[in-house]
Amino acid sequence: MIAPFPFFGSKRDIAAEVWVRLGHPKQYIEPFCGSAAVLLAAPERASLEVVNDMNGFIANFWRATIARADEVARA
C-alpha cells in the first residue's frame, strides 16, 4: 500500500529494506510516523502497531482515518 500523501523525508524508498532487517516483529512502534510509509509497507500486521508524530495534524489524520476511513476518503 502506498502512503495517501507525499511527505518530505518519507521512508517509502527504504521501507522494504527496513522490513528485511526487522523481520516479523510482534510489536511495531513508529516514533516518526509522517506518511506511515514503513507501516503501510509491512508484509504482515503486528499484534500491536503504534504510530506517533510531533505534528498534531498528521497524528489527527491517522486517528481519523482509523476511526472514520470513509469520511476521510470523501473529504
Residue frames relative to the residue before (quaternion, step in Angstrom):
aa qw qx qy qz dx dy dz
M 1.0000 0.0000 0.0000 0.0000 0.00 0.00 0.00
I 0.3153 -0.7447 0.5618 0.1743 3.55 -1.00 0.84
A 0.5806 -0.5852 0.4376 0.3590 3.55 -1.06 0.77
P 0.5108 -0.7000 0.4117 0.2821 3.61 -0.95 0.82
F 0.7880 0.1409 -0.1066 0.5898 3.60 1.23 -0.11
P 0.5254 -0.6180 0.4660 0.3534 3.60 -1.12 0.59
F 0.0696 -0.8048 0.5894 0.0067 3.55 -1.08 0.66
F 0.4474 -0.6795 0.5127 0.2743 3.57 -0.80 1.02
G 0.7969 0.2295 -0.1925 0.5246 3.58 -0.75 1.01
S 0.3068 0.7785 -0.4985 0.2268 3.57 1.24 0.26
K 0.3446 -0.7313 0.5558 0.1938 3.54 -1.15 0.69
R 0.2704 0.8068 -0.4912 0.1864 3.59 1.26 0.32
D 0.6839 0.5097 -0.2983 0.4285 3.59 0.90 -0.88
I 0.7592 0.3392 -0.1983 0.5188 3.60 1.13 -0.48
A 0.3636 0.7756 -0.4637 0.2264 3.60 1.28 -0.01
A 0.6540 0.5131 -0.3296 0.4476 3.61 0.86 -0.86
E 0.6623 0.4986 -0.3017 0.4708 3.59 0.97 -0.83
V 0.5923 0.5564 -0.3625 0.4562 3.59 1.06 -0.69
W 0.7030 0.4630 -0.2756 0.4642 3.59 0.87 -0.93
V 0.5694 0.5600 -0.3851 0.4624 3.60 1.13 -0.53
R 0.7169 0.4496 -0.2476 0.4718 3.56 0.92 -0.92
L 0.6890 0.4731 -0.2914 0.4654 3.61 1.03 -0.70
G 0.3262 -0.7381 0.5229 0.2744 3.56 1.09 -0.65
H 0.6601 -0.4616 0.3923 0.4443 3.54 -0.90 -0.99
P 0.0767 -0.8367 0.5413 0.0329 3.60 0.32 1.20
K 0.5112 -0.6299 0.4880 0.3221 3.55 -1.15 0.61
Q 0.7816 0.1360 -0.0632 0.6055 3.56 1.14 -0.69
Y 0.1004 -0.7861 0.6082 0.0450 3.55 -1.07 0.78
I 0.0335 -0.7876 0.6149 -0.0211 3.57 -0.76 1.08
E 0.1289 -0.7965 0.5902 0.0240 3.56 -0.68 1.18
P 0.2303 -0.8197 0.5075 0.1323 3.62 -0.27 1.19
F 0.7600 0.2418 -0.1427 0.5862 3.61 1.18 -0.51
C 0.1540 -0.8693 0.4639 0.0727 3.55 0.49 1.25
G 0.0025 0.8180 -0.5740 -0.0380 3.59 0.64 -1.05
S 0.8191 -0.1737 0.1516 0.5252 3.57 -0.67 -1.07
A 0.4332 -0.7261 0.4303 0.3163 3.60 1.32 0.09
A 0.2094 0.8324 -0.4934 0.1407 3.58 1.18 0.54
V 0.6640 0.4895 -0.3206 0.4654 3.60 0.94 -0.78
L 0.6646 0.4957 -0.3103 0.4652 3.59 0.86 -0.90
L 0.6749 0.4965 -0.2979 0.4576 3.60 0.91 -0.86
A 0.6816 0.4691 -0.2856 0.4835 3.61 1.18 -0.46
A 0.3870 0.7434 -0.4769 0.2650 3.61 1.24 -0.01
P 0.4622 -0.6958 0.4735 0.2793 3.59 -0.89 0.90
E 0.7797 -0.0176 -0.0019 0.6259 3.58 1.23 -0.46
R 0.5581 -0.6215 0.4330 0.3388 3.56 -1.17 0.53
A 0.3776 -0.6784 0.5815 0.2429 3.52 -1.21 0.65
S 0.6078 -0.5633 0.3986 0.3930 3.58 -1.18 0.39
L 0.7669 0.1261 -0.0851 0.6235 3.58 1.22 -0.50
E 0.0077 0.7819 -0.6223 0.0345 3.57 -0.79 1.05
V 0.0312 -0.7989 0.5994 -0.0398 3.56 -0.67 1.16
V 0.0596 -0.7805 0.6216 0.0291 3.55 -0.91 0.96
N 0.0294 -0.7861 0.6167 -0.0301 3.53 -1.09 0.77
D 0.0868 0.7746 -0.6254 0.0360 3.54 -1.16 0.56
M 0.5365 -0.6395 0.4505 0.3166 3.56 -1.03 0.77
N 0.6363 0.5141 -0.3126 0.4828 3.56 1.18 -0.62
G 0.3764 -0.7677 0.4795 0.1975 3.57 -0.43 1.22
F 0.6075 0.5561 -0.3602 0.4381 3.60 1.08 -0.63
I 0.6506 0.4999 -0.3166 0.4761 3.57 1.00 -0.80
A 0.6473 0.5151 -0.3200 0.4618 3.56 0.90 -0.90
N 0.6745 0.4890 -0.2962 0.4671 3.60 0.93 -0.86
F 0.5932 0.5587 -0.3683 0.4476 3.60 1.06 -0.69
W 0.7051 0.4567 -0.2782 0.4657 3.58 0.82 -0.97
R 0.6025 0.5416 -0.3548 0.4666 3.60 1.06 -0.67
A 0.6810 0.4851 -0.2842 0.4692 3.56 0.88 -0.97
T 0.6355 0.5381 -0.3284 0.4458 3.58 1.00 -0.79
I 0.6612 0.4868 -0.3066 0.4814 3.57 0.98 -0.79
A 0.7291 0.4575 -0.2466 0.4452 3.58 0.85 -0.99
R 0.8229 0.0344 0.0481 0.5651 3.60 0.93 -0.93
A 0.0934 -0.8586 0.5032 0.0308 3.54 0.65 1.16
D 0.6540 0.5277 -0.3257 0.4333 3.60 0.90 -0.86
E 0.6701 0.4942 -0.2993 0.4660 3.58 0.95 -0.86
V 0.6278 0.5181 -0.3337 0.4755 3.58 1.04 -0.75
A 0.6518 0.5147 -0.3178 0.4575 3.60 0.93 -0.85
R 0.6562 0.4983 -0.3184 0.4687 3.60 0.97 -0.77
A 0.6562 0.5103 -0.3152 0.4578 3.59 0.99 -0.80
